[in-house]
Amino acid sequence: MSYKFFNIILEQIHHILIDENIPYLSEVLSYYGVIGRFSGRNLTNEELIQSQCDILYVRSTAKVNKELLKNTNVKFVGTATSGIEHIDTEYLRKAGIYFASASGSNANSVAELVIYSILKWSRITGRTLKNETIGIIGYGNIGKIVAKVSSYIGLQALANDPFLKDANFNFPDFVKYSDLKSLLSGSDIITNHIPLTTNTNYPTHHLISDNEIDKIKNSSLFIHTSRGGVVNELSLINRLRKKSVFLAIDVWENEPLINTELAKMCMLATPHIGGYSRDGKLRGVKMMIDAFQKFTGVNVESSIIQKELEVYHPVEQSSYSNLDHIYNLLKQSRQFDDDHKSLLQTLELPEKERAMQFDLLRKNYPIRRESL
């Protein structure tokens, strides 16, 4: 049966709305339904109703909840992101709406930003990294990659993840479990990879605030790539006004209107693009296609995605013996310093324009491929 014939059949069934920042998905699914595109922050309930949308694909800028979905035909929600704090999953469950996320799809992409930040800090400070300690808050998809690569470059790794501890998770030999207080005071590098939560046994909103930030060593590196609300930014600013800490921040409270004072204090400030490698986006798209297939029972032709994914070839473990090579490889492939410069150039703009430029930096993000 031809794809055109499939389309004729499915036009009666599936009306698919897709965030304009998700690559390839519209092209791939165009044979299987009526496609519409939208800008993430601007999606409305009215648009969902008028489009007769029953399949919705979003990214983190769209808040998916009862208010957005009431009186719509939506039966499927997919987010092409690892984080799901923008999704009211409990409402979806109660409403019988199928949900899929792209958990882990951009983990390697974010880990590359973390490793680049570490190597940049090492160059600035003259620290050799051998026997320095990295504290990893959250040992999920990203934390595991960061810990593995950290072992390659000579760092001693501490990890804090109470959910895994409660589940009697067996941490690898190169990772030592630590309570949060000891991790913060005992680490030379701190990186957090936890979801933003308020309704769990271990809520993470402002998990890192005054008391925690005061425990961080002077001249250490603090990397923030999870979600903005995990860190109290005002507490971080107050600490930096008194004592030095090097900052690499990719996620911000109140995006897209970020704290300009904090951004100017950073060694590396980027506009929430750590997970925006081409490879990470493509993995997310592949997971969304897989979810579509599972939900509809339709086999989707997606070889265009697979062919581009096969371009990725990570470096060998032996390459980590030459940290200058790894630094230069990431500097060239991911160009995070250019992202830093682009963000800083927006900070003096009027608020409305500054917020718009933050979103445009993400929307128009260039193709950058992974190396590690």
C-alpha positions in Angstrom: 0.0 0.0 0.0 1.4 3.4 -1.0 2.1 6.2 1.5 -0.3 8.4 -0.4 -3.1 5.9 0.2 -2.2 5.7 3.9 -2.5 9.5 4.0 -6.0 9.4 2.4 -7.1 6.9 5.0 -5.5 8.6 8.0 -6.7 12.1 7.2 -10.0 11.0 8.6 -8.3 10.0 11.8 -5.1 11.8 12.8 -4.6 15.6 13.0 -1.1 16.0 14.2 0.3 19.2 15.7 4.1 19.4 16.1 6.4 22.0 17.7 8.3 23.8 15.0 11.6 23.2 16.8 11.3 19.4 16.4 13.3 18.4 13.2 12.2 15.9 10.6 9.0 14.8 12.5 6.6 16.7 10.3 8.2 15.4 7.1 8.2 11.8 8.4 4.7 11.8 9.6 3.2 13.8 6.7 2.2 10.5 5.1 0.2 9.5 8.1 -2.0 12.4 8.9 -2.7 16.1 8.6 0.2 18.1 9.9 0.2 21.4 11.7 3.1 23.3 13.2 3.2 25.7 16.2 5.5 27.8 18.3 6.0 26.2 21.7 5.2 29.0 24.1 2.3 30.2 22.0 0.2 27.0 21.8 -3.4 27.6 23.0 -6.4 25.5 23.8 -8.3 27.3 21.0 -5.6 26.2 18.4 -5.9 22.6 19.5 -9.7 22.7 19.2 -9.7 24.4 15.8 -7.1 22.1 14.4 -9.0 19.0 15.6 -5.6 17.8 17.0 -5.6 14.3 18.4 -1.8 13.8 18.3 0.3 16.5 19.9 4.1 16.7 19.9 5.7 19.4 22.2 9.0 20.5 23.6 9.7 22.0 27.1 8.3 25.4 26.3 4.7 24.2 26.0 2.9 23.6 29.4 0.6 20.6 28.8 -2.1 20.5 31.4 -5.9 20.5 31.8 -6.2 24.1 30.9 -4.5 23.5 27.5 -6.2 20.2 26.7 -9.8 20.7 28.0 -12.5 20.1 25.3 -9.9 19.0 22.7 -9.6 15.7 20.8 -6.1 15.1 22.0 -5.5 11.4 22.7 -1.7 11.3 22.5 1.0 13.7 23.8 4.6 13.2 23.0 7.4 15.4 24.3 10.7 15.3 22.4 12.6 16.1 25.6 14.1 14.2 28.4 12.5 16.3 31.1 8.8 16.1 31.7 8.1 18.8 34.4 6.2 20.8 31.7 3.7 17.9 31.5 0.9 17.2 33.9 1.3 13.5 33.7 -1.3 12.8 36.4 -3.9 14.7 34.4 -3.0 12.8 31.2 -3.3 9.5 33.1 -6.7 10.4 34.5 -7.9 11.6 31.1 -6.7 8.4 29.4 -4.3 10.3 27.2 -1.3 8.3 25.9 2.0 9.9 26.9 5.5 9.4 25.6 8.8 11.2 26.4 12.3 11.1 24.9 14.0 10.2 28.2 17.7 9.9 27.7 17.8 11.1 24.1 20.0 14.1 24.8 22.0 12.8 27.7 25.2 12.6 25.8 24.7 16.0 24.4 24.3 17.6 27.9 27.2 15.5 29.1 29.4 17.1 26.5 28.6 20.5 27.8 29.6 19.4 31.3 32.9 17.9 30.1 33.7 21.0 28.1 33.0 23.2 31.1 35.3 21.1 33.2 38.1 21.3 30.7 37.6 25.0 30.2 37.8 25.5 34.0 40.9 23.4 34.2 42.6 25.6 31.6 41.6 28.8 33.3 42.7 27.7 36.8 45.6 25.5 35.9 44.0 22.5 37.7 45.3 19.3 36.3 42.1 17.3 37.1 44.1 14.3 38.3 42.6 13.3 41.7 40.2 16.3 41.8 36.7 15.4 42.9 33.5 15.8 41.0 30.2 15.7 42.8 27.3 14.5 40.6 23.8 15.3 41.9 21.4 12.9 40.2 22.7 9.6 38.8 20.4 9.2 35.8 21.0 9.1 32.1 23.3 12.2 32.1 24.9 11.6 35.5 26.0 8.1 34.4 27.7 9.4 31.3 29.4 12.2 33.2 30.7 9.8 35.9 32.1 7.4 33.2 33.9 10.2 31.3 35.1 11.7 34.6 36.8 8.4 35.4 38.5 8.6 32.0 40.0 12.0 32.7 41.2 11.2 36.2 38.5 12.6 38.4 37.2 11.0 41.6 33.4 10.8 41.5 30.9 11.3 44.3 27.2 10.8 43.5 24.0 11.7 45.3 20.7 10.2 44.3 18.4 9.3 47.2 15.9 7.6 44.9 18.6 5.1 43.7 19.8 4.7 47.2 16.4 3.8 48.4 16.2 1.2 45.6 19.5 -0.3 46.7 21.1 0.6 43.4 24.6 -0.8 42.9 26.9 2.1 42.0 30.0 1.2 39.9 33.4 1.0 41.5 34.5 4.4 40.2 31.6 6.2 42.0 31.2 6.7 45.7 27.8 7.5 47.1 27.6 10.7 49.3 25.0 12.6 51.1 24.3 16.0 49.6 26.1 18.0 52.3 29.3 16.1 52.1 29.2 16.1 48.3 28.9 19.9 48.2 31.7 20.5 50.7 34.0 17.8 49.4 33.9 18.4 45.6 36.0 20.6 43.4 33.5 20.3 40.6 29.7 20.1 41.2 27.2 19.2 38.5 23.5 18.6 38.9 21.3 16.4 36.7 18.0 16.1 38.5 14.4 16.8 37.4 12.5 19.7 38.8 9.9 18.2 41.2 7.7 19.4 44.1 5.4 16.5 44.8 7.8 13.6 45.5 9.5 12.3 48.6 12.6 14.2 47.5 11.4 17.6 46.1 14.1 19.4 44.1 12.7 22.9 43.8 15.5 25.2 45.2 17.2 22.1 46.4 20.4 24.1 46.2 19.9 27.3 48.1 21.7 29.4 50.8 22.8 26.6 53.1 23.9 24.3 50.3 25.7 27.0 48.3 27.6 28.2 51.3 29.2 24.8 51.5 30.8 25.0 48.0 34.6 25.5 48.0 36.1 28.7 46.8 37.4 28.6 43.2 35.4 25.4 42.5 33.3 24.9 39.4 29.5 24.7 39.7 27.7 23.4 36.6 23.9 23.8 36.2 22.3 22.0 33.3 19.2 20.4 34.8 16.3 22.8 35.3 16.3 26.4 36.4 14.3 26.0 39.5 16.6 23.4 41.1 19.0 26.2 42.1 18.1 29.4 44.0 19.7 31.9 41.7 19.5 34.8 44.2 21.4 32.6 46.7 24.0 31.9 44.1 24.4 35.5 43.3 24.8 36.4 46.9 27.5 33.8 47.3 29.4 35.1 44.3 29.4 38.6 45.5 31.4 37.4 48.6 33.5 34.5 47.4 34.5 33.1 44.1 33.0 30.2 42.3 33.3 29.4 38.6 29.9 29.0 37.0 28.7 27.2 33.9 24.9 27.6 33.6 22.6 26.4 30.8 19.3 26.5 32.5 17.6 29.4 34.2 14.7 30.3 36.4 12.0 32.4 34.5 13.1 31.5 31.0 13.1 33.2 28.6 13.6 36.3 30.8 16.7 35.2 32.5 18.7 36.8 35.3 21.2 39.1 33.6 23.4 39.7 36.7 23.9 35.9 37.1 24.6 35.4 33.4 27.3 38.0 33.5 29.0 36.2 36.4 29.3 33.0 34.5 32.5 31.5 33.0 30.1 29.9 30.5 26.4 31.0 30.1 24.3 29.3 27.4 20.6 29.6 26.4 19.4 26.2 27.5 21.0 24.4 24.5 23.0 21.7 26.3 20.8 19.0 24.9 20.5 20.7 21.4 23.1 18.6 19.6 21.8 17.3 16.2 22.3 13.8 17.5 20.3 14.4 20.6 17.4 15.9 18.7 17.4 13.1 16.2 17.3 10.4 19.0 14.3 12.3 20.5 12.5 12.3 17.1 13.2 8.6 16.6 11.6 7.9 20.1 8.6 10.0 19.1 8.2 8.0 15.9 8.4 4.8 17.8 5.7 6.0 20.2 3.5 7.0 17.2 3.9 3.5 15.8 3.0 1.9 19.2 -0.1 4.2 19.6 -1.5 3.9 16.1 -0.2 0.4 15.0 1.1 2.0 11.8 4.6 1.2 10.5 6.4 4.4 9.8 9.1 4.8 7.2 11.9 6.7 9.1 15.1 5.6 7.4 16.0 9.3 6.9 16.4 9.6 10.7 18.4 6.4 11.0 20.8 7.3 8.2 21.7 10.6 9.9 22.1 9.0 13.3 24.6 6.6 11.9 26.9 9.6 11.2 27.8 9.7 14.9 31.0 8.0 15.8 32.2 8.6 19.4 35.9 8.9 20.3 37.8 5.9 21.6 38.4 5.7 25.4 42.1 6.0 24.8 41.6 9.5 23.3 40.9 10.8 26.9 44.6 10.5 27.7 45.0 13.7 25.7 42.7 16.3 27.3 43.9 19.1 25.0 42.6 16.9 22.1 39.2 16.4 23.8 38.9 20.1 24.7 39.7 21.2 21.1 37.4 18.5 19.7 34.4 19.8 21.7 35.4 23.4 21.1 35.2 22.9 17.4 32.2 20.5 17.2 29.8 22.1 19.8 31.1 25.8 19.8 29.7 26.5 23.3 31.8 29.6 23.5 29.9 31.0 20.6 26.7 30.3 22.4 28.0 32.1 25.4 28.9 35.2 23.3 25.5 35.1 21.6 23.6 35.1 24.9 25.7 37.8 26.5 25.0 40.1 23.5 21.3 40.0 24.4 21.6 41.0 28.0 21.3 44.8 27.6 18.2 44.6 25.4 14.8 45.7 26.7 13.0 42.9 28.5 10.6 41.9 25.8 13.2 41.8 23.1 15.7 40.0 25.3 13.1 37.3 26.0 12.4 37.0 22.3 16.1 36.7 21.5 16.6 33.9 24.1 13.9 31.9 22.3 15.3 32.7 18.9 18.8 31.5 19.9 17.2 28.1 20.7 14.8 28.1 17.7 17.6 28.9 15.2 20.2 26.8 16.8 22.8 25.6 14.2 23.5 22.0 13.5 26.2 20.8 16.0 27.2 17.1 16.1 28.4 15.1 19.1 32.0 13.9 19.5 32.2 12.0 22.7 
